[in-house]
Each structure stands twice: as structure tokens, then as C-alpha cells.
Amino acid sequence: MTSESRASESGAKSRAQIVVVDVLAAVGGGTRAMEAEAMALIGLEQACQQANEAAAELRRAIQAEAVAKVETVQARNGTRQPLREEEKASRAAAKADQHAEREAEKSKVEQAKLAKSETLGKPRNAGAAEKARLAAEDAGRKARAAHLALDTAKVTSETAKAEVRAAQEKAKLAAAQVRSARIADAAAKRNEEGAEENGRKAIEAASMALANEASAKKTLDRAIRALKAIMLQEARAALAAASETQTAPRPQVDQRGASSIVGQPVEKLKVLTSRVTRTAGRLSRVRRRASQDIGEIKITTMVEPNRAMPTNQPEDELFSGMVRLLIFDPVDHADVTRLTEGLERVEGLRVMSVGGSSGGGTCITVLAEQPVPLVSRLGDLELVYKTSNRGKDLEVRLRLPEDLSARDEQHVSLPSATR
């Protein structure tokens, strides 16, 4: 084994170790970024829910205020009749009092005349005096009845006034509740805007972390391939040196041992990739659940999941204007990013928005600025497995990760070592 090959192997191992550490750091950063993104989306969902609750409370407060105002007007209108009745009873009582006083005065005059005639010994008719007394008593009874009716009218009027005061207090309380609800609604909207901004930043950070992780994995693959090449070159050099000297038996290269040594970084990468895939799967499910609720808030018109699936769209049909691509299969952020990048490379097509779908998937809205054979263009993308018509929208099914990984392994597989 030459000193150059030893130095080359040592340098390759050092570089590979550094790259493995970088990959682990990138994976950790990507995992933390995805967790932060999931937490930000959950916070946005909670902020949207609080904003909806505040808006509903504001609507209820406004309705209660309107009802209180109507009740106040009705109570004020209800006091008019009792006040008129009270005024009428007051006039009737005053008139009855005057009539009773006149009748009482007449009775006194008749009684005085009767007494005077008896004193003088002159004959006098006692019927007139009795009639006057009865009239005075009847007028007194009518006056008392009029006063009783006046008291009843006053009680009714006071009751109506109390109802007006109660309605006014209720209207004031409803107005105060409306003011409080408006303040709470404004605060909830500000919180929602802040949560949206945090979610946007978290998604951008997660995208960058995933891109860094993918780049680090590619670098690790290159380092592993370089290490394999160096070890195979060293084995060939050792065989050549042994054949030239003829001082020792011909060395046999243990291909299985070399393969196991070379395969150790590969096995470590497989374990690492499996762990990252499981973590990304769990986080992507949380993110899809939060994105689904957010999409239902932000997107006003979505396709119902139970709509019948029509026949496949002809590949040569031209699409123009706004078209929605619906993905109901479970996908992660990396798949959506790759599909979006592929759509942006299609001529005459522009990606407008990416959000959640009411059916539990993902909705990508694109704008065809000119007639585009969208189905055939989608079929040209490596990630797309099948495209089907769904009303005015298109349902896109992506290839499984196993298919893509198997195809990638075919492209990067190395030839086995030769003796």
C-alpha cells in the first residue's frame, strides 16, 4: 500500500466523516424547522378560530343591541296609553269633586231652609231637603270612584315608566358589550395577521432547511462513491504489487469484507434516511391537518370530496385561465415543492397559490396565460403518475416514494468490485 493511497484514503475518510456530520446537522435543522412550521400552522389555526369566535361574539352583541333598542321604543310607546288614561282619570276625578261639592252645598242650603221654616212655624216640604241629601251622597260616591280610578291609572303609568327605564338600561349594557366585542375582534384580527406572518416565515425556513438537507445528502453520496473508488483502486494496486514481487503468495482480496467496509457508510445513511423519513411523515401529517383548516378559511370555493369522478380528460385538450390541481394522496412538503417547480417550468403556465383542500389534500391553483395542453404537460413531469378530470378541476396522483427511490438507486448504483 503506497503512501499516496494511504493519504488519499485518510483524506477521503476525513471528508466523508465531515460530510456525515454536516448531513446529521442538516437533518436536525430540517427536523427542527418542520417542527417549527407545524407549531406555526397550529398557532395560525388557533388564531383563526379565535378570530372567528370574536367575530361571532360581535355579531351576537350587535343583534342584542338592536333588540334592546326595539324593546326601548316599544316600552316608550307603551307608556303613551297609560299616561292618557291617567290624565283622563285625573280630569274625571276633579270634575267629580266639583260636582260633589255643589251637591253638598245644595244639601246644606235645603237643610238650613227646612230648619228655619220649622223654627218660624211655617209649613215646609221636607222632600226637597231629602232629595238634596241623597244627591250629595251620590256625588260623593262618584268622586271616590273617580279617585280610585285615578290611583289605578297612576300605578299603571308608573309600571310603564319602570319598563322604559329597564329597557334603557338593557340598551346601555348591550352598547357596552358591542364596544367590548369590537375591541376583541380587532385584537383577534391582529393576532391572526401575526400568526399568518409567523407561519409564512416558518414555511420558508422549512423549505430552506429541506433544500440544505437534500444538498447535504447528495454531497454524502458523492463522498461515499469517492471512498469506494479509492478503496477499490488501493485493492488493485496491492494485487499488482504482489504479482510483481513474487515473494509472497498471491494475496486474495476479500470482496465481501471490502464490500462490508464500503457498505458501512451506506448502511448508516439508510438508517439515517429511514429515521428522517419517519419524522418527516409525522410532521407532514400535522402540517397537512393544519393546512387543511387554513385552506378552508382562505379558499372560498372548493370541490366536495364525494363528487363523482368523470372520465379521464383527453390529453390534447387545451386549458386556459384559472385551473385547480387537486392532490388527495398523502404528500409531504418536498413533493409539493418539486411539483410546483415543475409547473413553473411549463411555458405559458404560472402558479398562483398553494393551499389546503376541503377533501383533506392539497390544492395548487395555476393560471394558463395561453391555451396549454395541461394534461400532457403534467404527464411529462417525473413526479406525476396519473391525471384525471374532476369537473372544472384536475385531480393529480403522484408516484409513490418507493418508485422514485428505486429509480434513483438504479441511476447511482456502482459496479461491483472485481478481483
C-alpha positions as CSV (number, residue, x, y, z in Angstrom):
1,M,0.0,0.0,0.0
2,T,1.6,3.2,-1.1
3,S,1.8,6.4,1.0
4,E,-0.2,8.3,-1.7
5,S,-3.1,5.8,-1.5
6,R,-3.0,5.9,2.3
7,A,-3.1,9.7,2.3
8,S,-5.9,9.6,-0.2
9,E,-7.9,7.1,1.8
10,S,-7.3,9.1,5.0
11,G,-8.4,12.3,3.3
12,A,-11.4,10.7,1.8
13,K,-12.4,9.2,5.2
14,S,-12.0,12.6,6.8
15,R,-14.1,14.3,4.2
16,A,-16.7,11.6,4.5
17,Q,-16.8,11.9,8.3
18,I,-17.2,15.7,7.9
19,V,-19.9,15.3,5.3
20,V,-21.8,12.8,7.6
21,V,-21.6,15.3,10.5
22,D,-22.9,18.0,8.1
23,V,-25.7,15.7,7.0
24,L,-26.7,15.0,10.6
25,A,-26.7,18.7,11.3
26,A,-28.8,19.4,8.2
27,V,-31.3,16.6,9.1
28,G,-31.5,18.0,12.6
29,G,-32.0,21.5,11.3
30,G,-34.7,20.3,8.8
31,T,-36.5,18.4,11.6
32,R,-36.5,21.5,13.9
33,A,-37.6,23.7,11.0
34,M,-40.5,21.3,10.2
35,E,-41.5,21.2,13.9
36,A,-41.5,25.0,14.0
37,E,-43.5,25.1,10.8
38,A,-46.1,22.6,12.3
39,M,-46.3,24.7,15.5
40,A,-46.7,27.9,13.5
41,L,-49.5,26.3,11.4
42,I,-51.2,25.1,14.6
43,G,-50.9,28.6,16.1
44,L,-52.4,30.1,12.9
45,E,-55.3,27.6,13.2
46,Q,-55.9,28.7,16.8
47,A,-55.6,32.4,15.9
48,C,-58.2,31.9,13.0
49,Q,-60.5,30.1,15.4
50,Q,-60.2,32.9,18.0
51,A,-60.9,35.5,15.2
52,N,-64.0,33.6,14.1
53,E,-65.2,33.3,17.7
54,A,-64.6,37.1,18.3
55,A,-66.5,37.9,15.1
56,A,-69.4,35.7,16.1
57,E,-69.5,37.3,19.6
58,L,-69.5,40.8,17.9
59,R,-72.4,39.7,15.7
60,R,-74.4,38.5,18.7
61,A,-73.6,41.7,20.6
62,I,-74.9,43.8,17.7
63,Q,-78.0,41.7,17.5
64,A,-78.6,42.1,21.2
65,E,-78.2,45.8,21.0
66,A,-80.7,46.1,18.1
67,V,-83.2,44.0,20.1
68,A,-82.7,46.2,23.2
69,K,-83.3,49.4,21.1
70,V,-86.5,47.9,19.7
71,E,-87.7,47.0,23.2
72,T,-86.9,50.5,24.4
73,V,-89.0,52.0,21.6
74,Q,-91.8,49.6,22.3
75,A,-91.7,50.4,26.1
76,R,-91.9,54.2,25.3
77,N,-94.8,53.6,23.0
78,G,-96.5,51.5,25.7
79,T,-96.4,54.5,28.2
80,R,-98.5,56.7,26.0
81,Q,-101.8,54.9,26.7
82,P,-101.3,54.7,30.5
83,L,-100.4,58.4,30.6
84,R,-103.5,59.3,28.6
85,E,-105.6,57.1,30.9
86,E,-104.1,58.8,33.9
87,E,-104.8,62.3,32.6
88,K,-108.3,61.3,31.7
89,A,-108.9,59.8,35.2
90,S,-107.5,63.0,36.8
91,R,-109.9,65.2,34.9
92,A,-112.8,62.9,35.8
93,A,-111.8,62.9,39.5
94,A,-111.6,66.7,39.5
95,K,-115.0,67.0,37.8
96,A,-116.5,64.6,40.3
97,D,-115.1,66.5,43.2
98,Q,-116.6,69.7,41.9
99,H,-120.0,68.1,41.4
100,A,-119.9,66.6,44.9
101,E,-119.1,70.0,46.4
102,R,-122.0,71.6,44.6
103,E,-124.4,68.8,45.7
104,A,-123.2,69.0,49.2
105,E,-123.7,72.8,49.2
106,K,-127.2,72.4,47.9
107,S,-128.0,69.8,50.6
108,K,-126.8,72.3,53.2
109,V,-129.0,75.0,51.9
110,E,-132.1,72.8,51.8
111,Q,-131.4,71.6,55.3
112,A,-131.0,75.2,56.5
113,K,-134.2,76.3,54.9
114,L,-136.0,73.3,56.5
115,A,-134.7,74.2,59.9
116,K,-135.7,77.9,59.5
117,S,-139.2,77.1,58.5
118,E,-139.6,74.8,61.4
119,T,-138.4,77.5,63.7
120,L,-140.8,80.0,62.4
121,G,-143.6,77.5,62.4
122,K,-144.2,77.7,58.7
123,P,-145.1,74.6,56.8
124,R,-142.2,73.4,54.6
125,N,-141.8,70.4,52.3
126,A,-139.2,68.1,53.7
127,G,-138.9,66.1,50.4
128,A,-136.6,68.7,48.7
129,A,-134.1,68.5,51.6
130,E,-134.1,64.7,51.5
131,K,-133.6,64.8,47.7
132,A,-130.7,67.2,48.0
133,R,-129.1,65.0,50.7
134,L,-129.3,61.9,48.5
135,A,-127.9,63.7,45.5
136,A,-124.9,64.9,47.7
137,E,-124.2,61.3,48.8
138,D,-124.4,60.0,45.3
139,A,-122.0,62.7,44.1
140,G,-119.6,61.8,46.9
141,R,-119.6,58.1,45.9
142,K,-118.9,59.1,42.3
143,A,-116.0,61.3,43.4
144,R,-114.5,58.5,45.5
145,A,-114.8,56.1,42.5
146,A,-113.1,58.6,40.2
147,H,-110.2,59.0,42.7
148,L,-109.8,55.2,42.8
149,A,-109.7,55.0,39.0
150,L,-107.1,57.8,39.1
151,D,-104.9,55.8,41.6
152,T,-105.1,52.8,39.3
153,A,-104.1,54.8,36.3
154,K,-101.1,56.2,38.2
155,V,-100.0,52.7,39.1
156,T,-100.2,51.6,35.5
157,S,-98.3,54.7,34.3
158,E,-95.5,54.1,36.9
159,T,-95.2,50.5,35.8
160,A,-94.9,51.6,32.1
161,K,-92.2,54.1,33.1
162,A,-90.3,51.5,35.0
163,E,-90.3,49.2,31.9
164,V,-88.9,52.1,29.9
165,R,-86.1,52.6,32.4
166,A,-85.3,48.9,32.4
167,A,-85.2,48.8,28.5
168,Q,-82.9,51.8,28.5
169,E,-80.5,50.1,31.0
170,K,-80.6,47.0,28.8
171,A,-79.8,49.0,25.7
172,K,-76.8,50.7,27.5
173,L,-75.5,47.3,28.6
174,A,-75.8,46.0,25.0
175,A,-74.0,49.0,23.7
176,A,-71.1,48.4,26.1
177,Q,-70.9,44.8,25.1
178,V,-70.8,45.8,21.4
179,R,-67.8,48.1,22.2
180,S,-66.0,45.3,24.1
181,A,-66.7,42.9,21.2
182,R,-65.3,45.3,18.7
183,I,-62.1,45.7,20.7
184,A,-61.8,41.9,21.0
185,D,-62.5,41.4,17.3
186,A,-59.8,43.9,16.3
187,A,-57.3,42.2,18.7
188,A,-58.1,38.8,17.2
189,K,-57.6,40.1,13.7
190,R,-54.2,41.5,14.6
191,N,-53.2,38.1,16.2
192,E,-54.4,36.3,13.1
193,E,-52.2,38.5,10.9
194,G,-49.2,38.0,13.1
195,A,-49.8,34.2,13.1
196,E,-50.0,34.3,9.3
197,E,-46.7,36.1,9.1
198,N,-45.1,33.7,11.5
199,G,-46.4,30.7,9.5
200,R,-45.1,32.2,6.3
201,K,-41.7,32.6,7.8
202,A,-41.7,29.1,9.3
203,I,-42.7,27.6,5.9
204,E,-39.9,29.5,4.2
205,A,-37.4,28.3,6.8
206,A,-38.5,24.7,6.5
207,S,-38.2,24.9,2.7
208,M,-34.6,26.2,3.0
209,A,-33.8,23.5,5.6
210,L,-35.1,20.7,3.4
211,A,-33.2,22.1,0.5
212,N,-30.0,22.1,2.6
213,E,-30.7,18.6,3.8
214,A,-31.1,17.3,0.2
215,S,-27.9,19.1,-0.8
216,A,-26.0,17.5,2.1
217,K,-27.3,14.1,1.2
218,K,-26.1,14.5,-2.3
219,T,-22.7,15.5,-1.0
220,L,-22.6,12.5,1.2
221,D,-23.5,10.2,-1.8
222,R,-20.6,11.7,-3.8
223,A,-18.2,11.2,-0.8
224,I,-19.2,7.6,-0.4
225,R,-18.8,6.9,-4.1
226,A,-15.3,8.6,-4.0
227,L,-14.4,6.5,-0.9
228,K,-15.4,3.3,-2.7
229,A,-13.4,4.2,-5.8
230,I,-10.3,4.9,-3.6
231,M,-10.6,1.6,-1.8
232,L,-11.1,-0.4,-5.0
233,Q,-8.1,1.4,-6.6
234,E,-6.0,0.5,-3.5
235,A,-7.0,-3.1,-3.7
236,R,-6.0,-3.3,-7.4
237,A,-2.6,-1.6,-6.6
238,A,-2.0,-4.2,-3.8
239,L,-2.7,-7.0,-6.2
240,A,-0.4,-5.6,-8.8
241,A,2.4,-5.2,-6.3
242,A,2.0,-8.7,-5.0
243,S,2.2,-10.2,-8.5
244,E,5.4,-8.3,-9.3
245,T,7.4,-9.2,-6.2
246,Q,6.6,-13.0,-6.2
247,T,8.0,-13.1,-2.6
248,A,4.7,-13.9,-1.0
249,P,1.7,-16.0,-2.0
250,R,-0.7,-14.2,-4.3
251,P,-3.0,-12.2,-2.0
252,Q,-6.7,-12.7,-2.4
253,V,-8.9,-9.7,-2.0
254,D,-11.8,-10.4,0.3
255,Q,-14.6,-8.8,-1.8
256,R,-17.2,-9.4,0.9
257,G,-15.0,-7.7,3.5
258,A,-14.3,-4.8,1.3
259,S,-18.0,-4.6,0.4
260,S,-18.9,-4.7,4.1
261,I,-16.3,-1.9,4.9
262,V,-17.5,0.2,2.0
263,G,-21.1,-0.6,2.8
264,Q,-20.9,0.7,6.4
265,P,-21.5,4.4,5.4
266,V,-24.2,3.3,3.1
267,E,-26.0,1.4,5.9
268,K,-25.6,4.3,8.2
269,L,-27.1,6.6,5.6
270,K,-30.0,4.2,5.1
271,V,-30.8,4.2,8.9
272,L,-30.5,8.0,8.9
273,T,-32.7,8.3,5.9
274,S,-35.3,6.0,7.4
275,R,-35.4,7.9,10.7
276,V,-35.7,11.3,8.9
277,T,-38.5,9.9,6.7
278,R,-40.5,8.7,9.7
279,T,-40.0,12.1,11.5
280,A,-40.9,14.0,8.3
281,G,-44.0,11.8,7.9
282,R,-45.3,12.5,11.4
283,L,-44.7,16.3,11.0
284,S,-46.2,16.4,7.5
285,R,-49.4,14.8,8.8
286,V,-49.7,17.6,11.5
287,R,-48.9,20.2,8.8
288,R,-51.5,18.8,6.4
289,R,-54.1,18.8,9.1
290,A,-53.4,22.4,10.0
291,S,-53.1,23.4,6.3
292,Q,-56.5,21.8,5.6
293,D,-58.3,24.0,8.2
294,I,-56.4,27.1,7.0
295,G,-57.2,26.3,3.4
296,E,-60.9,26.1,4.3
297,I,-60.7,29.6,5.7
298,K,-58.7,31.2,2.9
299,I,-60.3,29.4,-0.1
300,T,-63.9,30.3,-0.6
301,T,-65.0,27.7,-3.1
302,M,-63.6,24.1,-3.1
303,V,-64.6,20.8,-4.7
304,E,-66.6,18.4,-2.4
305,P,-64.7,15.1,-1.9
306,N,-67.8,13.0,-2.6
307,R,-68.4,14.3,-6.1
308,A,-68.4,11.7,-8.8
309,M,-65.2,11.3,-10.8
310,P,-65.9,11.9,-14.6
311,T,-63.9,10.2,-17.3
312,N,-60.3,11.0,-18.0
313,Q,-59.5,14.3,-19.7
314,P,-58.2,14.0,-23.3
315,E,-54.5,14.7,-23.3
316,D,-54.8,17.2,-26.3
317,E,-57.5,19.4,-24.7
318,L,-56.3,23.0,-24.2
319,F,-56.8,24.7,-20.8
320,S,-56.8,28.5,-20.3
321,G,-57.5,30.7,-17.3
322,M,-57.5,29.6,-13.7
323,V,-57.3,25.8,-13.1
324,R,-57.1,24.0,-9.8
325,L,-55.0,20.9,-9.4
326,L,-56.3,18.7,-6.5
327,I,-54.0,16.2,-4.8
328,F,-55.8,13.9,-2.3
329,D,-52.9,11.4,-1.8
330,P,-50.8,12.0,1.3
331,V,-47.8,14.1,0.2
332,D,-45.1,16.0,2.0
333,H,-43.7,19.4,1.6
334,A,-40.8,18.2,-0.7
335,D,-43.2,16.6,-3.2
336,V,-45.4,19.7,-3.3
337,T,-42.2,21.9,-3.9
338,R,-41.0,19.6,-6.7
339,L,-44.4,19.6,-8.4
340,T,-44.6,23.4,-8.1
341,E,-41.2,23.8,-9.6
342,G,-42.1,21.5,-12.4
343,L,-45.3,23.5,-13.1
344,E,-43.4,26.8,-13.2
345,R,-41.2,25.4,-15.9
346,V,-44.2,24.8,-18.2
347,E,-44.4,27.5,-20.8
348,G,-47.5,29.7,-20.5
349,L,-48.3,28.4,-17.0
350,R,-48.0,30.4,-13.8
351,V,-48.5,29.0,-10.2
352,M,-50.8,31.4,-8.3
353,S,-51.3,29.7,-4.9
354,V,-50.7,26.5,-2.9
355,G,-53.1,25.7,-0.1
356,G,-55.2,23.0,1.6
357,S,-58.2,21.3,0.1
358,S,-61.6,20.6,1.9
359,G,-61.2,16.9,0.9
360,G,-58.1,16.6,3.1
361,G,-55.4,17.0,0.4
362,T,-53.6,19.8,-1.4
363,C,-54.9,22.4,-3.9
364,I,-52.5,24.1,-6.4
365,T,-54.1,27.0,-8.4
366,V,-52.4,27.7,-11.7
367,L,-53.1,30.4,-14.4
368,A,-52.9,29.3,-18.0
369,E,-52.0,32.6,-19.7
370,Q,-52.4,31.0,-23.1
371,P,-54.1,27.7,-24.2
372,V,-52.0,24.9,-22.8
373,P,-52.4,21.1,-23.2
374,L,-52.2,20.8,-19.4
375,V,-52.8,17.0,-19.1
376,S,-49.9,16.1,-21.4
377,R,-47.6,18.7,-19.8
378,L,-48.4,17.1,-16.4
379,G,-47.7,13.7,-17.8
380,D,-44.2,14.9,-18.8
381,L,-43.3,15.6,-15.2
382,E,-41.4,12.8,-13.5
383,L,-43.4,13.1,-10.2
384,V,-46.8,12.8,-11.8
385,Y,-48.3,9.3,-12.1
386,K,-51.9,10.0,-13.4
387,T,-54.1,12.9,-14.2
388,S,-58.0,12.7,-14.1
389,N,-60.7,15.2,-14.8
390,R,-62.8,16.4,-11.8
391,G,-65.3,18.8,-13.1
392,K,-63.5,22.1,-14.0
393,D,-60.5,20.9,-11.9
394,L,-57.9,18.2,-12.4
395,E,-57.0,15.5,-9.9
396,V,-53.3,14.7,-9.9
397,R,-51.9,11.4,-8.4
398,L,-48.2,11.4,-7.7
399,R,-45.8,8.5,-7.8
400,L,-45.1,6.6,-4.6
401,P,-41.7,7.4,-2.9
402,E,-40.7,3.8,-3.3
403,D,-40.9,4.1,-7.1
404,L,-38.9,7.3,-7.1
405,S,-36.2,5.9,-4.7
406,A,-35.9,2.7,-6.7
407,R,-35.4,4.6,-9.9
408,D,-32.8,6.9,-8.2
409,E,-30.9,3.9,-6.9
410,Q,-30.7,2.5,-10.5
411,H,-29.1,5.7,-11.7
412,V,-26.5,6.0,-8.8
413,S,-25.7,2.3,-8.3
414,L,-21.9,1.4,-8.6
415,P,-20.5,-1.7,-10.4
416,S,-19.4,-4.5,-8.0
417,A,-15.7,-4.7,-7.2
418,T,-13.6,-7.0,-9.5
419,R,-10.8,-9.2,-8.4
